[in-house]
């Protein structure tokens, strides 16, 4: 079963298939997803190049423990035993085997990578060698009868990668050096409702959809900047790119604007400026950038003696926290001046009082003193603003279980968790996802599920899938929703629900 063959009828049925090719999340009871197929493709690569069944030496009873819990994967064969397994092929297979489904490459990335690998090899020497030896290499025995043609599924005469020559592709592929570059823009920030500038690795909510480029580390900044400018329909001189890094408190923030005076520097030198390594995700070869658009190219950029401050607005009426752009503040200015800028930009009423908070890291914000100077600030600081409301409005919001302040909303975001629910039985009952508070008890979870399904909580039976076919019945004995979420093992797993009489 794959993500393309499963249907709604398959939802309550235990997933079956060849365990040696099954992604770890399937072993815990999750249903197939496209990223599960990527894992299986990686195992198929191993099988084709080694003529061996992947993970065939692991005993049946130990398979889930070793593969799912301990992350055991196939070992690379010796070069003498499998000379065809070069560094590029092995690296691609290992990326497909990542335990985190979201860290695996997409089908398009695999397609592009294989095209790059193919540029390293010419077919003529191989043909001559076969003619000389009179032998033809055979596919695995179980695949021989399925081989009917030599059609190359990756041959696409229209494929082009802008700004990179075939020689550069071969060199980059030889060095096995690629970067996944993600770019934060003003548009992505404006719809971002979580911590920081974007959601990267957070189980409580899906990651932000950021424009992503997969490029050689040795590509020059000049070429990459042209590529990015064309993608967003700007001239190259109208954009600037900033490197985003983790601060000492692990909060991702802007660090520095990439120097325009060094257009020939490589992306690798951008990734590791001044000795520090940008490590935004689990993989070490990621680079996170912020794209800024320059409206007046005749003025110096960034403005001298200033810092870039990002703004967020918490609206008590909509109960949403969203990005509200950014502003350059002189280092000699004070927080009171920023309050004036915010009033004008957001068209707040003249009489409205505003509260300003600094977002320090996830789950922690601090009230900003009005006389504080930005001399103490850093590029990438995030300031959250909310209109100060009356005590009556506060009481009304809190009586309805809503947040009356940005601080309360940040506390909620820090304790929220996203749980998927699926029907245990066949039928048309929906699959859905709820965002809940980790601190709440089981009764609250049942109440929210019942509200969604329009069913009394007492008439619901909720179970969570363990490894294999094991099911754990949820009840009031579970101390918190957070503990229930931890029982799901993987982000793709779900709580199964059943309506009872």
Residue pairs with C-beta under 8 A, 6 or more apart in sequence:
1 10
1 15
1 16
1 17
1 32
2 32
2 36
2 37
2 40
3 32
3 33
3 34
3 36
3 37
4 37
5 32
6 31
6 32
8 428
9 426
10 31
11 31
11 422
11 423
11 426
11 431
12 422
12 423
12 424
12 425
12 426
12 496
14 29
14 469
15 22
15 26
15 29
15 30
15 31
15 32
17 26
19 27
19 63
20 43
20 53
20 54
20 55
20 56
21 39
21 40
21 43
21 44
21 54
22 36
22 39
22 40
23 35
23 36
23 38
23 39
23 40
23 101
24 39
24 67
24 68
24 71
24 99
24 490
25 33
25 36
25 101
25 490
25 491
25 492
25 493
26 32
26 36
27 63
27 64
27 67
27 68
27 467
27 468
28 68
28 465
28 466
28 467
28 488
28 489
28 490
28 493
29 465
29 466
29 467
29 468
29 469
29 493
30 36
30 465
30 490
30 492
30 493
30 494
31 422
31 492
31 494
33 101
33 492
34 107
35 101
35 102
35 104
36 101
36 492
38 96
38 101
38 104
38 105
38 106
38 107
38 110
39 96
39 97
39 101
39 104
41 96
41 110
42 92
42 93
42 94
42 95
42 96
42 97
43 54
43 55
43 74
43 93
43 96
43 97
45 89
45 92
45 93
45 96
46 52
46 54
46 74
46 93
47 53
47 54
47 140
48 139
48 140
48 143
49 82
49 84
49 85
49 89
50 77
50 81
50 82
50 85
51 140
54 74
55 63
55 67
55 72
55 73
55 74
58 66
58 67
58 72
64 467
64 468
66 72
67 73
68 467
68 489
71 99
73 94
73 97
74 93
74 97
76 85
76 90
77 85
79 85
87 176
88 113
88 116
88 117
88 120
88 173
88 176
89 117
91 176
92 105
92 110
92 113
92 114
92 117
95 103
95 104
95 105
96 104
96 105
96 110
97 104
98 104
98 282
100 282
100 491
101 490
101 491
101 492
102 207
102 491
103 281
103 282
103 283
105 113
109 214
111 154
112 161
112 214
113 178
113 214
114 154
115 154
115 156
115 159
116 169
116 172
116 173
117 173
118 154
119 166
119 169
119 170
119 173
120 170
120 173
120 174
130 136
138 144
139 147
161 169
162 227
162 230
163 219
163 223
163 224
163 226
163 227
164 172
164 215
164 216
164 219
164 223
168 216
168 218
168 219
169 216
171 216
171 218
172 178
172 216
172 217
172 218
172 219
175 216
175 217
175 218
177 216
177 217
177 218
177 268
178 214
178 215
178 216
178 217
178 285
179 214
179 215
179 216
179 217
179 267
179 268
179 271
179 285
179 286
179 287
180 212
180 213
180 214
180 283
180 285
180 286
180 287
181 212
181 213
181 214
181 215
181 224
181 267
181 286
181 287
181 288
181 289
182 198
182 210
182 211
182 212
182 280
182 286
182 287
182 288
182 289
183 210
183 211
183 212
183 213
183 228
183 241
183 288
183 289
183 290
183 291
184 197
184 198
184 208
184 210
184 244
184 288
184 289
184 290
184 291
185 211
185 232
185 290
185 291
186 291
186 292
186 293
186 323
186 325
186 326
188 198
188 208
188 209
188 210
188 211
189 197
189 198
189 310
189 323
189 325
189 326
190 322
190 323
190 324
190 325
191 322
191 323
192 198
192 199
192 208
192 322
192 323
193 320
193 321
193 322
194 202
194 205
194 208
194 321
194 413
195 202
195 359
195 361
195 362
195 363
195 413
196 251
196 252
196 253
196 359
196 362
196 382
197 244
197 252
197 253
197 254
197 290
197 310
197 323
197 380
197 382
198 207
198 208
198 210
198 252
199 205
199 206
199 207
199 208
200 207
200 208
200 252
200 280
200 281
200 288
201 207
201 281
201 282
203 417
203 418
203 485
203 491
204 413
204 416
204 417
204 418
204 435
205 416
205 418
205 435
206 418
211 231
211 232
213 224
213 227
213 228
213 231
215 224
215 227
215 267
216 267
217 266
217 267
217 268
217 271
217 285
218 266
218 267
218 268
219 266
219 267
220 263
220 264
220 265
220 266
220 267
221 258
221 262
221 263
221 264
221 265
221 266
221 267
221 270
222 263
222 264
224 267
225 236
225 239
225 241
225 263
226 236
228 239
228 241
228 291
229 235
229 236
229 238
229 239
232 239
232 291
234 293
237 294
237 297
238 293
238 294
238 297
239 291
239 292
239 293
239 294
240 257
240 258
240 260
240 291
240 292
240 294
240 301
240 302
241 257
241 258
241 289
241 290
241 291
241 292
242 254
242 255
242 256
242 257
242 258
242 289
242 290
242 292
242 308
242 379
242 380
243 254
243 255
243 256
243 258
243 270
243 271
243 273
243 278
243 287
243 288
243 289
244 252
244 253
244 254
244 255
244 278
244 280
244 288
244 289
244 290
244 380
245 252
245 253
245 255
245 276
245 278
245 280
245 288
246 252
246 278
246 279
246 280
247 253
249 360
249 361
250 361
251 359
251 360
251 361
251 362
252 280
252 288
253 378
253 379
253 380
253 381
253 382
254 290
254 308
254 379
254 380
255 273
255 379
255 380
256 273
256 379
257 301
257 302
258 270
258 289
259 265
267 287
270 287
271 277
271 278
271 287
272 278
277 284
278 286
278 287
278 288
279 286
280 286
280 287
280 288
292 308
292 326
294 301
302 308
302 328
303 328
303 330
305 330
305 331
305 332
306 328
306 329
306 330
306 331
307 328
307 329
307 331
307 374
307 377
307 378
307 379
307 381
308 326
308 327
308 328
308 379
308 380
309 326
309 327
309 328
309 329
309 338
309 374
309 377
309 381
309 382
309 383
310 323
310 325
310 326
310 380
310 381
310 382
310 383
311 323
311 324
311 325
311 326
311 327
311 342
311 345
311 382
311 383
311 384
311 385
312 321
312 322
312 323
312 324
312 359
312 382
312 383
312 384
312 385
313 321
313 322
313 324
313 346
313 384
313 385
313 386
314 320
314 321
314 384
314 385
314 386
314 405
314 406
314 409
315 321
315 322
315 386
316 386
316 387
316 389
316 393
316 397
316 402
316 403
316 404
316 405
319 402
319 403
319 409
321 384
321 406
321 409
321 410
321 413
324 345
324 346
324 385
325 345
327 338
327 341
327 345
329 337
329 338
329 341
329 374
329 377
330 374
331 373
331 374
331 375
331 377
332 373
332 374
332 375
333 373
333 374
334 370
334 371
334 372
334 373
334 374
335 356
335 368
335 369
335 370
335 371
335 372
335 373
335 374
336 370
336 371
338 356
338 374
338 383
339 354
339 356
339 370
342 348
342 354
342 356
342 385
343 350
343 352
343 354
346 385
348 354
348 387
352 387
352 388
353 387
353 388
354 385
354 386
354 387
354 388
355 367
355 385
355 386
355 387
355 388
355 405
355 406
356 367
356 368
356 370
356 383
356 384
356 385
357 365
357 366
357 367
357 368
357 383
357 384
357 385
357 386
357 406
357 407
358 365
358 366
358 368
358 381
358 382
358 383
358 384
359 365
359 382
359 383
359 384
359 410
360 366
362 413
362 414
363 410
363 411
363 413
363 414
364 410
365 384
365 406
365 407
365 410
368 383
384 406
384 410
386 405
386 406
389 397
389 404
393 404
394 404
394 405
397 403
397 404
398 404
403 409
403 412
412 437
415 437
415 438
415 439
415 482
416 435
416 436
416 437
416 438
417 435
417 436
417 437
417 438
417 481
417 482
417 485
418 433
418 434
418 435
418 436
419 433
419 434
419 436
419 445
419 481
419 484
419 485
419 488
419 494
419 495
420 431
420 432
420 433
420 492
420 493
420 494
420 495
421 431
421 432
421 433
421 434
421 449
421 452
421 494
421 495
421 496
421 497
422 431
422 494
422 495
422 496
422 497
423 429
423 430
423 431
423 496
423 497
423 498
424 461
424 463
424 496
424 497
424 498
425 498
429 453
429 497
429 499
431 494
432 452
434 448
434 449
434 452
436 444
436 445
436 448
436 481
437 444
437 481
438 480
438 481
438 482
438 485
439 480
439 481
439 482
440 480
440 481
441 476
441 478
441 479
441 480
441 481
442 474
442 475
442 476
442 477
442 478
442 480
442 481
442 484
443 457
443 476
444 481
445 462
445 474
445 481
445 484
446 457
446 458
446 460
446 462
447 457
449 455
449 457
449 460
449 462
449 497
450 456
450 457
450 459
450 460
453 460
453 497
453 499
455 499
459 499
459 500
459 501
460 497
460 498
460 499
460 500
461 473
461 497
461 498
461 499
461 500
462 473
462 474
462 495
462 496
462 497
462 498
463 471
463 472
463 473
463 474
463 495
463 496
463 498
464 471
464 472
464 474
464 484
464 487
464 488
464 493
464 494
464 495
464 496
465 471
465 472
465 488
465 493
465 494
465 496
466 472
466 487
466 489
467 489
471 496
472 487
474 484
474 495
478 484
484 495
488 494
488 495
